Amino acid sequence: MNLITYHMQRMKLPSLCNESWVAIDFETATRERNSACAIGLAFGRKTELIGKASALIKPPGNRFEENHTNLHGIDASTVERERTFPELWPELIPAFSEVVVLAHNASFDISVLQHSLDAHGFTYPSIQYYCTVTFARKMWPSLRNHKLNTVAEHLGIDFKHHDAEEDASVCAGVVIECMKTTGLEDIRLLGKALGVQARYI
């Protein structure tokens, strides 16, 4: 199957089912967790990457802190004409409510989602999620650390770090490699086999 990239401006998610999952990554404009300025998603089914999507987001007040811009290269001028989180969220709901969600250092990305929903009075979707840092620690305990770039280097994946879509794609690559190595093509079974518990919001 050819990999398809979907842009949020004309959002069309790949066909999702019980065997589907999505790896996510947020970039933020400031230290505030409700300041998402980019989101990347990589959709998978079993051990296959079936689609990607990304969007820039105009954060509240279009305010950026310099150290954050230095990290990901996004500033106020980049997102001036982009949609805000509440404008984008209706298109994102299926990606978060119909599949297992994955993130590398999931506590950060899920927190960004929760704070963004809270800021605009949105109800949380029912989400089951896993942190791929935990998967990586179980699979490759001898690595010097389990940051995304370190794990990517170990797996021979070349990518642009702090680009939301590329980070999400590497996160997807981590779990795909875990599934291929163990022979388990279901995220939930993989979690049980490695002793990694799902979390919920």
N, CA, C and O of each residue as an XYZ file, in Angstrom:
804
protein
N       0.846     -1.194      0.000
C       0.000      0.000      0.000
C       0.883      1.246      0.000
O       1.822      1.343      0.791
N       0.590      2.177     -0.867
C       1.354      3.421     -0.904
C       1.040      4.270      0.310
O      -0.116      4.378      0.720
N       2.066      4.872      0.884
C       1.885      5.740      2.036
C       1.304      7.064      1.580
O       1.796      7.674      0.631
N       0.262      7.505      2.253
C      -0.416      8.743      1.875
C      -0.240      9.764      2.987
O      -0.427      9.459      4.165
N       0.120     10.969      2.600
C       0.211     12.055      3.567
C      -1.021     12.936      3.427
O      -1.336     13.410      2.336
N      -1.708     13.148      4.529
C      -2.892     13.987      4.537
C      -2.568     15.292      5.243
O      -1.965     15.277      6.316
N      -2.956     16.414      4.663
C      -2.777     17.705      5.298
C      -4.091     18.119      5.950
O      -5.166     17.922      5.383
N      -3.994     18.691      7.143
C      -5.196     18.987      7.903
C      -6.131     19.960      7.191
O      -7.339     19.937      7.429
N      -5.590     20.820      6.315
C      -6.431     21.786      5.634
C      -7.508     21.102      4.798
O      -8.527     21.720      4.489
N      -7.307     19.857      4.432
C      -8.303     19.069      3.714
C      -8.293     17.664      4.324
O      -8.020     16.667      3.655
N      -8.599     17.633      5.604
C      -8.402     16.435      6.410
C      -9.216     15.251      5.913
O     -10.426     15.355      5.715
N      -8.553     14.144      5.717
C      -9.188     12.880      5.383
C      -8.342     11.776      5.989
O      -7.252     11.476      5.502
N      -8.848     11.176      7.049
C      -8.094     10.141      7.733
C      -8.141      8.839      6.958
O      -9.119      8.572      6.259
N      -7.090      8.015      7.072
C      -7.172      6.682      6.477
C      -8.249      5.871      7.184
O      -8.657      6.209      8.295
N      -8.700      4.823      6.555
C      -9.731      3.969      7.146
C      -9.194      3.341      8.430
O      -8.151      2.686      8.414
N      -9.904      3.541      9.538
C      -9.446      3.067     10.840
C     -10.325      1.931     11.333
O     -11.519      1.881     11.037
N      -9.723      1.014     12.094
C     -10.459     -0.123     12.632
C      -9.827     -0.510     13.967
O      -8.953      0.191     14.475
N     -10.279     -1.637     14.531
C      -9.789     -2.065     15.840
C      -8.297     -2.386     15.841
O      -7.655     -2.354     16.891
N      -7.745     -2.694     14.673
C      -6.327     -3.016     14.586
C      -5.474     -1.782     14.316
O      -4.255     -1.889     14.179
N      -6.107     -0.608     14.239
C      -5.399      0.620     13.907
C      -4.825      1.290     15.149
O      -5.294      1.070     16.266
N      -3.813      2.103     14.936
C      -3.228      2.906     16.001
C      -2.706      4.200     15.394
O      -2.532      4.297     14.179
N      -2.459      5.185     16.236
C      -1.910      6.451     15.753
C      -0.817      6.926     16.702
O      -1.011      6.972     17.916
N       0.328      7.276     16.137
C       1.413      7.890     16.903
C       1.297      9.402     16.744
O       1.093      9.896     15.635
N       1.424     10.130     17.837
C       1.226     11.577     17.801
C       2.443     12.319     18.335
O       3.239     11.771     19.098
N       2.573     13.572     17.921
C       3.590     14.454     18.485
C       3.085     15.881     18.419
O       2.580     16.320     17.385
N       3.219     16.601     19.513
C       2.911     18.029     19.577
C       4.202     18.825     19.732
O       5.133     18.387     20.408
N       4.250     19.993     19.104
C       5.246     21.014     19.417
C       4.505     22.185     20.050
O       3.377     22.490     19.666
N       5.141     22.841     21.024
C       4.490     23.942     21.718
C       5.232     25.259     21.506
O       6.437     25.287     21.252
N       4.474     26.345     21.618
C       5.026     27.684     21.376
C       5.684     28.278     22.616
O       6.604     29.089     22.513
N       5.207     27.869     23.784
C       5.725     28.383     25.052
C       5.792     27.230     26.052
O       5.497     26.086     25.707
N       6.176     27.530     27.274
C       6.203     26.509     28.317
C       4.800     26.099     28.750
O       4.633     25.087     29.431
N       3.783     26.881     28.357
C       2.399     26.555     28.689
C       1.951     25.356     27.855
O       2.164     25.319     26.643
N       1.331     24.382     28.512
C       0.960     23.158     27.818
C      -0.212     23.339     26.840
O      -0.460     22.461     26.013
N      -0.929     24.459     26.924
C      -2.026     24.679     25.976
C      -1.591     25.517     24.780
O      -2.424     26.129     24.112
N      -0.273     25.545     24.507
C       0.256     26.411     23.445
C       0.713     25.602     22.223
O       1.717     25.942     21.597
N      -0.011     24.548     21.887
C       0.369     23.727     20.729
C       0.493     24.592     19.477
O      -0.389     25.394     19.171
N       1.592     24.417     18.765
C       1.788     25.158     17.508
C       1.965     24.219     16.322
O       2.041     24.674     15.181
N       2.032     22.908     16.577
C       2.104     21.924     15.501
C       1.690     20.564     16.051
O       1.917     20.247     17.219
N       1.085     19.782     15.188
C       0.748     18.404     15.538
C       1.125     17.510     14.371
O       0.925     17.866     13.209
N       1.665     16.359     14.686
C       1.971     15.345     13.685
C       1.316     14.038     14.084
O       1.266     13.700     15.267
N       0.816     13.306     13.111
C       0.194     12.009     13.350
C       0.698     11.011     12.322
O       0.851     11.340     11.146
N       0.953      9.792     12.773
C       1.345      8.700     11.881
C       0.426      7.522     12.181
O       0.413      7.006     13.298
N      -0.335      7.103     11.189
C      -1.341      6.071     11.368
C      -0.800      4.710     10.959
O      -0.132      4.574      9.935
N      -1.098      3.703     11.774
C      -0.639      2.357     11.467
C      -1.733      1.336     11.627
O      -2.730      1.570     12.310
N      -1.537      0.196     10.988
C      -2.409     -0.968     11.164
C      -1.510     -2.176     11.266
O      -0.791     -2.500     10.321
N      -1.545     -2.845     12.401
C      -0.604     -3.925     12.697
C       0.826     -3.378     12.530
O       1.196     -2.431     13.225
N       1.627     -3.945     11.635
C       3.012     -3.481     11.479
C       3.193     -2.610     10.243
O       4.311     -2.457      9.751
N       2.110     -2.044      9.740
C       2.184     -1.247      8.517
C       1.837      0.217      8.799
O       0.832      0.508      9.447
N       2.662      1.119      8.315
C       2.361      2.546      8.372
C       1.457      2.865      7.192
O       1.849      2.657      6.044
N       0.243      3.372      7.456
C      -0.743      3.539      6.393
C      -1.036      4.994      6.044
O      -1.722      5.253      5.055
N      -0.546      5.936      6.813
C      -0.798      7.331      6.489
C      -0.177      8.277      7.487
O       0.123      7.888      8.616
N       0.016      9.501      7.085
C       0.554     10.540      7.963
C      -0.253     11.818      7.792
O      -0.866     12.044      6.748
N      -0.246     12.635      8.811
C      -0.926     13.925      8.741
C      -0.202     14.910      9.634
O       0.424     14.515     10.618
N      -0.281     16.174      9.306
C       0.322     17.200     10.160
C      -0.367     18.527      9.919
O      -0.980     18.751      8.875
N      -0.255     19.394     10.897
C      -0.809     20.738     10.765
C      -0.073     21.692     11.686
O       0.315     21.325     12.795
N       0.114     22.910     11.223
C       0.546     23.993     12.095
C      -0.677     24.529     12.808
O      -1.787     24.472     12.279
N      -0.477     25.051     14.010
C      -1.578     25.544     14.831
C      -1.215     26.932     15.349
O      -0.097     27.153     15.814
N      -2.143     27.848     15.270
C      -1.923     29.183     15.829
C      -2.227     29.132     17.322
O      -3.382     28.930     17.697
N      -1.219     29.310     18.192
C      -1.443     29.176     19.639
C      -2.169     30.400     20.202
O      -2.281     31.417     19.519
N      -2.658     30.313     21.431
C      -3.360     31.449     22.041
C      -2.520     32.723     22.002
O      -1.377     32.737     22.460
N      -3.095     33.792     21.452
C      -2.397     35.068     21.360
C      -1.255     35.061     20.358
O      -0.548     36.058     20.214
N      -1.070     33.950     19.667
C       0.058     33.766     18.745
C       1.373     34.179     19.405
O       2.205     34.867     18.813
N       1.528     33.733     20.651
C       2.703     34.100     21.448
C       3.708     32.951     21.456
O       3.340     31.795     21.662
N       4.973     33.279     21.231
C       6.048     32.291     21.213
C       7.174     32.721     22.145
O       7.437     33.911     22.318
N       7.831     31.732     22.739
C       9.044     31.979     23.503
C      10.238     31.592     22.633
O      10.187     30.602     21.903
N      11.304     32.372     22.715
C      12.436     32.217     21.810
C      13.060     30.829     21.875
O      13.425     30.259     20.847
N      13.180     30.291     23.075
C      13.833     28.981     23.183
C      13.017     27.881     22.526
O      13.579     26.889     22.061
N      11.711     28.039     22.479
C      10.865     27.062     21.803
C      11.011     27.201     20.287
O      11.117     26.206     19.570
N      11.016     28.439     19.811
C      11.222     28.660     18.376
C      12.575     28.123     17.936
O      12.691     27.533     16.862
N      13.595     28.323     18.755
C      14.934     27.809     18.419
C      14.936     26.287     18.295
O      15.733     25.712     17.554
N      14.037     25.650     19.028
C      13.977     24.190     19.029
C      13.325     23.644     17.754
O      13.859     22.741     17.110
N      12.157     24.208     17.397
C      11.407     23.641     16.269
C      11.324     24.548     15.043
O      10.841     24.116     13.996
N      11.782     25.795     15.149
C      11.815     26.681     13.995
C      10.504     27.355     13.648
O      10.407     28.020     12.617
N       9.493     27.196     14.489
C       8.184     27.802     14.234
C       8.076     29.090     15.038
O       8.431     29.120     16.216
N       7.581     30.168     14.401
C       7.366     31.423     15.124
C       6.013     32.005     14.748
O       5.252     31.396     13.998
N       5.722     33.184     15.274
C       4.401     33.793     15.070
C       4.084     34.015     13.601
O       2.940     33.839     13.182
N       5.078     34.398     12.819
C       4.834     34.642     11.397
C       4.519     33.347     10.652
O       3.792     33.358      9.659
N       5.066     32.232     11.135
C       4.844     30.940     10.488
C       3.373     30.526     10.565
O       2.832     29.944      9.625
N       2.739     30.834     11.692
C       1.377     30.326     11.936
C       0.312     31.413     11.910
O      -0.839     31.155     12.261
N       0.674     32.614     11.506
C      -0.264     33.742     11.540
C      -1.594     33.418     10.865
O      -2.652     33.823     11.347
N      -1.542     32.693      9.759
C      -2.763     32.402      8.999
C      -3.263     30.970      9.202
O      -4.148     30.507      8.483
N      -2.694     30.279     10.178
C      -3.123     28.903     10.448
C      -4.324     28.889     11.396
O      -4.647     29.898     12.023
N      -4.970     27.745     11.486
C      -6.121     27.610     12.370
C      -5.694     27.466     13.831
O      -4.584     27.025     14.129
N      -6.590     27.843     14.724
C      -6.371     27.657     16.153
C      -6.773     26.233     16.537
O      -7.393     25.516     15.752
N      -6.409     25.841     17.751
C      -6.757     24.491     18.195
C      -8.261     24.236     18.139
O      -8.668     23.204     17.605
N      -9.117     25.132     18.668
C     -10.556     24.841     18.607
C     -11.099     24.750     17.185
O     -12.091     24.061     16.946
N     -10.468     25.430     16.246
C     -10.899     25.320     14.847
C     -10.473     23.982     14.240
O     -11.146     23.454     13.355
N      -9.376     23.451     14.712
C      -8.834     22.210     14.165
C      -9.402     20.965     14.828
O      -9.528     19.920     14.190
N      -9.742     21.072     16.100
C     -10.107     19.904     16.894
C     -11.208     19.037     16.283
O     -11.074     17.814     16.326
N     -12.293     19.587     15.716
C     -13.336     18.706     15.162
C     -12.797     17.717     14.130
O     -13.327     16.612     14.019
N     -11.777     18.072     13.383
C     -11.207     17.162     12.397
C     -10.295     16.125     13.037
O     -10.046     15.070     12.454
N      -9.797     16.419     14.230
C      -8.873     15.515     14.905
C      -9.574     14.455     15.744
O      -8.971     13.432     16.068
N     -10.833     14.678     16.100
C     -11.521     13.791     17.036
C     -11.439     12.317     16.637
O     -11.146     11.491     17.502
N     -11.684     11.935     15.365
C     -11.601     10.505     15.026
C     -10.218      9.904     15.266
O     -10.102      8.728     15.612
N      -9.178     10.700     15.086
C      -7.815     10.196     15.272
C      -7.528      9.856     16.721
O      -6.645      9.049     17.010
N      -8.276     10.475     17.644
C      -8.029     10.242     19.066
C      -9.075      9.341     19.717
O      -8.864      8.873     20.835
N     -10.174      9.093     19.058
C     -11.257      8.375     19.723
C     -11.520      6.982     19.151
O     -12.302      6.227     19.727
N     -10.885      6.625     18.031
C     -11.190      5.345     17.401
C      -9.998      4.401     17.356
O     -10.125      3.288     16.847
N      -8.849      4.809     17.870
C      -7.637      4.001     17.767
C      -6.843      4.073     19.070
O      -7.084      4.939     19.910
N      -5.896      3.151     19.223
C      -4.924      3.239     20.313
C      -3.946      4.362     19.971
O      -3.483      4.462     18.834
N      -3.634      5.203     20.954
C      -2.750      6.347     20.756
C      -1.364      6.033     21.326
O      -1.243      5.458     22.408
N      -0.333      6.413     20.593
C       1.050      6.227     21.008
C       1.765      7.572     20.996
O       1.470      8.428     20.163
N       2.692      7.755     21.906
C       3.535      8.954     21.887
C       4.836      8.631     22.596
O       4.865      7.818     23.520
N       5.906      9.268     22.163
C       7.206      9.090     22.805
C       7.321     10.159     23.881
O       7.357     11.352     23.579
N       7.380      9.729     25.134
C       7.188     10.598     26.299
C       5.736     11.071     26.298
O       5.447     12.266     26.220
N       4.841     10.101     26.388
C       3.412     10.361     26.249
C       2.868     11.328     27.293
O       1.887     12.024     27.035
N       3.490     11.382     28.467
C       2.984     12.290     29.496
C       2.968     13.735     29.000
O       2.079     14.505     29.363
N       3.948     14.106     28.173
C       3.983     15.460     27.614
C       2.884     15.651     26.582
O       2.088     16.583     26.697
N       2.827     14.792     25.581
C       1.881     14.992     24.484
C       0.433     14.880     24.948
O      -0.418     15.651     24.506
N       0.148     13.935     25.826
C      -1.213     13.809     26.350
C      -1.562     15.025     27.205
O      -2.704     15.484     27.198
N      -0.578     15.546     27.942
C      -0.808     16.745     28.734
C      -1.119     17.950     27.844
O      -1.992     18.753     28.170
N      -0.408     18.077     26.723
C      -0.702     19.163     25.780
C      -2.133     19.036     25.273
O      -2.860     20.027     25.197
N      -2.533     17.821     24.928
C      -3.898     17.601     24.460
C      -4.909     17.979     25.545
O      -5.870     18.699     25.273
N      -4.696     17.500     26.761
C      -5.637     17.775     27.839
C      -5.738     19.269     28.143
O      -6.837     19.803     28.294
N      -4.593     19.941     28.230
C      -4.613     21.373     28.526
C      -5.261     22.167     27.395
O      -5.936     23.166     27.644
N      -5.059     21.730     26.164
C      -5.681     22.419     25.033
C      -7.192     22.226     25.048
O      -7.942     23.159     24.759
N      -7.637     21.031     25.382
C      -9.074     20.773     25.488
C      -9.679     21.558     26.648
O     -10.754     22.144     26.515
N      -8.984     21.566     27.784
C      -9.463     22.306     28.950
C      -9.602     23.799     28.652
O     -10.579     24.430     29.052
N      -8.620     24.356     27.947
C      -8.601     25.790     27.677
C      -9.806     26.242     26.871
O     -10.209     27.403     26.939
N     -10.380     25.320     26.106
C     -11.498     25.695     25.237
C     -12.791     24.981     25.607
O     -13.764     25.027     24.855
N     -12.805     24.326     26.754
C     -14.031     23.717     27.266
C     -14.495     22.486     26.515
O     -15.681     22.158     26.539
N     -13.574     21.796     25.845
C     -13.940     20.579     25.129
C     -13.929     19.376     26.067
O     -13.122     19.306     26.994
N     -14.834     18.433     25.816
C     -14.865     17.176     26.566
C     -13.743     16.266     26.088
O     -13.459     16.206     24.892
N     -13.107     15.562     27.006
C     -12.064     14.621     26.625
C     -12.670     13.453     25.851
O     -13.720     12.939     26.235
N     -12.029     13.032     24.775
C     -12.417     11.757     24.164
C     -11.927     10.624     25.065
O     -11.058     10.831     25.912
N     -12.484      9.438     24.882
C     -12.021      8.273     25.630
C     -10.788      7.727     24.930
O     -10.885      7.194     23.825
N      -9.627      7.858     25.567
C      -8.367      7.504     24.921
C      -7.636      6.426     25.717
O      -7.485      6.525     26.934
N      -7.190      5.401     25.004
C      -6.252      4.422     25.548
C      -4.914      4.712     24.889
O      -4.821      4.754     23.662
N      -3.872      4.912     25.701
C      -2.587      5.280     25.103
C      -1.419      4.556     25.772
O      -1.507      4.089     26.908
N      -0.322      4.485     25.017
C       0.919      3.878     25.488
C       2.072      4.848     25.228
O       2.037      5.637     24.284
N       3.086      4.772     26.076
C       4.293      5.571     25.898
C       5.360      4.700     25.248
O       5.737      3.667     25.802
N       5.849      5.105     24.084
C       6.846      4.288     23.384
C       8.232      4.381     24.021
O       9.104      3.569     23.713
N       8.448      5.353     24.900
C       9.695      5.348     25.680
C       9.758      4.061     26.509
O      10.806      3.422     26.608
N       8.629      3.698     27.095
C       8.574      2.491     27.915
C       8.800      1.240     27.077
O       9.507      0.324     27.497
N       8.199      1.203     25.889
C       8.456      0.082     24.983
C       9.952     -0.015     24.663
O      10.537     -1.097     24.698
N      10.558      1.135     24.349
C      11.977      1.159     23.972
C      12.864      0.692     25.130
O      13.839     -0.027     24.915
N      12.530      1.096     26.339
C      13.324      0.670     27.501
C      13.267     -0.843     27.678
O      14.266     -1.471     28.030
N      12.101     -1.422     27.434
C      11.943     -2.866     27.568
C      12.687     -3.613     26.467
O      13.287     -4.661     26.709
N      12.642     -3.060     25.242
C      13.221     -3.752     24.094
C      14.727     -3.573     24.006
O      15.444     -4.508     23.648
N      15.217     -2.372     24.330
C      16.639     -2.073     24.155
C      17.189     -1.442     25.432
O      17.530     -0.259     25.443
N      17.277     -2.221     26.501
C      17.664     -1.674     27.815
C      19.093     -1.146     27.873
O      19.415     -0.365     28.769
N      19.953     -1.546     26.950
C      21.352     -1.148     27.023
C      21.648      0.203     26.358
O      22.786      0.670     26.415
N      20.662      0.833     25.735
C      20.901      2.138     25.122
C      21.282      3.162     26.186
O      20.851      3.049     27.334
N      22.090      4.166     25.814
C      22.546      5.170     26.789
C      21.381      5.967     27.365
O      21.430      6.390     28.520
N      20.348      6.171     26.578
C      19.077      6.733     27.030
C      18.030      6.312     26.010
O      18.343      5.631     25.033
N      16.796      6.714     26.238
C      15.726      6.280     25.341
C      14.970      7.473     24.760
O      13.770      7.400     24.494
N      15.707      8.579     24.570
C      15.140      9.718     23.866
C      14.866      9.321     22.421
O      15.448      8.366     21.908
N      13.978     10.062     21.773
C      13.559      9.693     20.427
C      14.732      9.642     19.454
O      14.826      8.716     18.649
N      15.625     10.625     19.520
C      16.749     10.642     18.580
C      17.725      9.494     18.845
O      18.327      8.967     17.910
N      17.882      9.108     20.102
C      18.770      7.991     20.429
C      18.217      6.674     19.909
O      18.947      5.868     19.333
N      16.918      6.459     20.116
C      16.287      5.232     19.635
C      16.289      5.207     18.109
O      16.517      4.162     17.500
N      16.036      6.359     17.495
C      16.047      6.436     16.033
C      17.430      6.076     15.480
O      17.542      5.349     14.493
N      18.468      6.587     16.118
C      19.830      6.260     15.696
C      20.082      4.757     15.793
O      20.669      4.158     14.891
N      19.635      4.157     16.891
C      19.804      2.716     17.084
C      19.097      1.926     15.990
O      19.592      0.886     15.556
N      17.940      2.415     15.543
C      17.157      1.715     14.523
C      17.550      2.107     13.102
O      16.998      1.587     12.133
N      18.512      3.031     12.983
C      18.959      3.457     11.660
C      17.968      4.352     10.952
O      17.894      4.347      9.723
N      17.196      5.128     11.718
C      16.194      6.029     11.150
C      16.756      7.444     11.122
O      17.147      7.978     12.159
N      16.799      8.044      9.957
C      17.257      9.425      9.796
C      16.033     10.330      9.743
O      15.121     10.091      8.953
N      16.004     11.369     10.578
C      14.827     12.229     10.604
C      15.187     13.616     11.121
O      16.268     13.832     11.669
N      14.258     14.549     10.937
C      14.420     15.913     11.424
C      13.720     16.018     12.770
O      12.492     16.064     12.835
N      14.502     16.056     13.842
C      13.941     16.079     15.188
C      13.209     17.401     15.434
O      13.632     18.461     14.972
N      12.093     17.311     16.178
C      11.229     18.440     16.526
C      10.433     18.965     15.333
O       9.893     20.070     15.380
N      10.362     18.177     14.274
C       9.341     18.354     13.248
C       8.224     17.389     13.648
O       8.454     16.182     13.729
N       7.017     17.905     13.898
C       5.969     17.091     14.513
C       5.646     15.834     13.708
O       5.501     14.755     14.282
N       5.534     15.961     12.391
C       5.190     14.791     11.581
C       6.330     13.772     11.578
O       6.089     12.566     11.643
N       7.555     14.254     11.502
C       8.684     13.320     11.488
C       8.845     12.641     12.844
O       9.146     11.449     12.908
N       8.647     13.391     13.931
C       8.726     12.780     15.258
C       7.652     11.713     15.426
O       7.921     10.639     15.964
N       6.425     12.007     14.964
C       5.347     11.021     15.052
C       5.680      9.784     14.226
O       5.389      8.661     14.638
N       6.291      9.990     13.063
C       6.658      8.866     12.198
C       7.726      7.986     12.847
O       7.676      6.762     12.728
N       8.692      8.603     13.533
C       9.716      7.818     14.235
C       9.090      7.060     15.398
O       9.429      5.902     15.642
N       8.181      7.707     16.115
C       7.452      7.031     17.187
C       6.756      5.800     16.633
O       6.780      4.736     17.252
N       6.135      5.944     15.465
C       5.496      4.806     14.807
C       6.527      3.738     14.469
O       6.274      2.546     14.641
N       7.685      4.167     13.990
C       8.735      3.221     13.641
C       9.213      2.419     14.833
O       9.552      1.243     14.699
N       9.244      3.050     16.004
C       9.660      2.354     17.225
C       8.715      1.200     17.532
O       9.152      0.079     17.792
N       7.412      1.485     17.498
C       6.459      0.425     17.851
C       6.392     -0.644     16.764
O       6.189     -1.819     17.069
N       6.559     -0.258     15.509
C       6.588     -1.252     14.433
C       7.766     -2.210     14.612
O       7.621     -3.421     14.444
N       8.927     -1.661     14.952
C      10.098     -2.503     15.181
C       9.875     -3.433     16.368
O      10.279     -4.595     16.336
N       9.227     -2.918     17.423
C       8.915     -3.763     18.583
C       8.007     -4.921     18.178
O       8.221     -6.060     18.593
N       6.995     -4.626     17.369
C       6.059     -5.665     16.947
C       6.735     -6.693     16.047
O       6.507     -7.895     16.190
N       7.565     -6.222     15.122
C       8.257     -7.152     14.223
C       9.226     -8.040     14.992
O       9.358     -9.226     14.688
N       9.902     -7.474     15.981
C      10.879     -8.250     16.762
C      10.199     -9.318     17.610
O      10.703    -10.434     17.735
N       9.061     -8.972     18.188
C       8.350     -9.910     19.066
C       7.390    -10.818     18.314
O       6.965    -11.847     18.840
N       7.048    -10.444     17.087
C       6.065    -11.211     16.324
C       4.637    -10.913     16.728
O       3.714    -11.611     16.308
N       4.445     -9.890     17.535
C       3.104     -9.504     17.984
C       2.628     -8.298     17.177
O       3.291     -7.262     17.157
N       1.480     -8.433     16.513
C       1.003     -7.378     15.628
C      -0.161     -6.596     16.219
O      -0.889     -5.911     15.500
N      -0.328     -6.702     17.515
C      -1.389     -5.973     18.214
C      -0.751     -5.182     19.352
O      -0.021     -5.744     20.169
N      -1.024     -3.892     19.406
C      -0.412     -3.029     20.424
C      -0.721     -3.529     21.829
O       0.161     -3.551     22.689
N      -1.948     -3.925     22.063
C      -2.343     -4.355     23.410
C      -1.612     -5.634     23.816
O      -1.182     -5.770     24.961
N      -1.472     -6.568     22.878
C      -0.736     -7.800     23.176
C       0.743     -7.510     23.389
O       1.390     -8.126     24.236
N       1.273     -6.569     22.616
C       2.667     -6.161     22.793
C       2.870     -5.590     24.186
O       3.843     -5.919     24.865
N       1.946     -4.732     24.610
C       2.036     -4.150     25.945
C       2.033     -5.219     27.031
O       2.822     -5.154     27.974
N       1.146     -6.200     26.900
C       1.075     -7.275     27.894
C       2.367     -8.082     27.910
O       2.877     -8.422     28.977
N       2.895     -8.388     26.732
C       4.105     -9.200     26.645
C       5.304     -8.496     27.269
O       6.163     -9.142     27.868
N       5.362     -7.179     27.130
C       6.502     -6.417     27.653
C       6.251     -5.868     29.059
O       7.130     -5.242     29.652
N       5.064     -6.103     29.581
C       4.748     -5.582     30.908
C       4.526     -4.084     30.914
O       4.794     -3.416     31.912
N       4.034     -3.550     29.799
C       3.750     -2.114     29.687
C       2.239     -1.932     29.761
O       1.503     -2.473     28.936
N       1.782     -1.178     30.739
C       0.356     -0.983     30.911
C      -0.169      0.187     30.095
O       0.489      1.219     29.963
N      -1.340      0.011     29.563
C      -2.010      1.116     28.876
C      -2.458      2.139     29.908
O      -2.742      1.805     31.058
N      -2.515      3.390     29.471
C      -3.056      4.459     30.300
C      -4.324      4.997     29.628
O      -4.564      4.772     28.442
N      -5.109      5.699     30.403
C      -6.398      6.158     29.888
C      -6.673      7.602     30.310
O      -6.244      8.055     31.371
N      -7.407      8.310     29.439
C      -7.994      9.590     29.866
C      -9.455      9.562     29.444
O     -10.185     10.523     29.684
